[in-house]
Amino acid sequence: MYVCICNRHRECDLRDLAAGGARSAEEAYSALGGEPRCGRCLGFAQRLMDEVSAQAARR
């Protein structure tokens, strides 16, 4: 599923970056070669990053 239409960032890309240590949506977007444009996706992207980080911390 696409999380960011402007930059064509997919959920799986953000999950992979979060699992690899990225902690913020902005950090993930930068790693993917872009930055937030309209910003409508940032809340969802950050919740996704937080979810993956929390799952990793429980392991």
C-alpha positions, -999 to +999 in steps of 0.1 A: +000+000+000+012+035-008+016+057+023+029+088+005+014+094-029+036+124-036+068+105-032+055+070-040+067+056-007+051+023+002+043+008+036+068-020+032+096+005+025+088+024+057+085-008+077+119-020+064+135+013+074+119+013+108+131-022+114+166-010+104+166+017+130+149+048+114+127+064+141+109+092+123+089+096+091+112+124+080+143+103+085+127+075+065+117+098+037+152+112+035+166+077+033+142+070+004+155+101-014+128+126-007+111+147+018+075+152+027+057+174+002+021+180+011+025+164+046-009+146+046+009+113+051+032+122+080+008+112+108+002+078+094+038+073+085+050+082+120+024+058+136+037+031+113+073+038+123+064+038+160+045+005+157+075-012+141+099+002+166+077-009+195+075-044+180+113-046+177+117-034+213+095-062+226+117-089+210 
